[in-house]
Amino acid sequence: MKARARFEPHYFQVLPNLDMIGIAELGYNLAGHSFTSYAQNSDSGDFRFGVSGIYLSAWKASVTYTGFLGVPSRQPLADRNFAMFSLERTF
């Protein structure tokens, strides 16, 4: 049994031609063990926080931080928190 919640507010025209999107997400494995993924044990989970901006409807940049919840004996990814930056151009 798992639960996941995501909050993603959109802010339009924060500055001229710039839209912003916030990301807050939390996932938690309440009970059981997954047969398909070694990282989905009970009493473990993950979270993600980030922000992205879209400029002129052509450029998109985002920064996201992902962390993992749970003791290392239940969460094999407990030491793998990471940040990600991406920049893309759409044509």
N, C-alpha and C positions, 0 to 999 in steps of 0.2 A: 504494500500500500504506500503510495507516494502522494505528495502534494506539491504544487508549484503555483506561485503567485507572481504576477508581473504588473508593474505600474509604469506606464509610458506616456507622460504628458507631452503634448505638442504645443509649441509656442510659435505663432506665425508672425513674421515681420518684426522680430526683435530689434533688428537694425534694417535699413533699407536692403531688400533682396536677400535677407538672411533669416532662415527658419531654424529653430532649435528643438531638439528632442531629448528628453531625459529618459534614462532607463534605470529601473530598480527591479530586481528579480530575486526571488528566494525559492529554492527547491529543497525539500526535505523528505527523506525516506523514513517513514514512520514504522514500518514493520516489514519483515520478510527479507528475502535475498533474491537478487535477480540471477537468472540462469544465463542471460545474454551479456551482462556487463559486470566485471569484477568490482567496479567502483560503486555499485548500488546496494550497499548493505544497510540494514536498519540502523537508526540513530546516526545517520550521516546526511550530509547535504552540501549545497553550494549556494553562493550568492554572487550577484553581479551588479555593479553600479557603473554608470557611464553617461556620456553626453555626446551628441552628434549635432553637427550643423550642416545645413544645405544652403549653398550660396549660388544665386542666379539659376536655381534648378539644374545646375550642371556639375557643381563641385560638392562632394560630400566628404567631410572629415569626422572621425569619431575617436574617442578615447574611452576605453572600458577596462575596469578592474574586475577580475574574477578571483574568488576565494572559495576554499572548501572547508566545510564544518565537520567536526567530529574528531574523536580521539584517533591517533594513528593506527590502533589495532582494528578499528571499524572503518576508517576512511583511508584507503591506500594513497589518496591524493592529498593528504593533509599538508604536505610540505611543498605543494606545487602551485601556490598562488601566483598569479601573473597579471601584467597589464598589457594592453594591446592598443596600438595606434594604427589607424588606416586612413588613407586618402585615395579617393577615386574620382575620376572624371567620366561623366556619361556623355555620349554623343547623340 
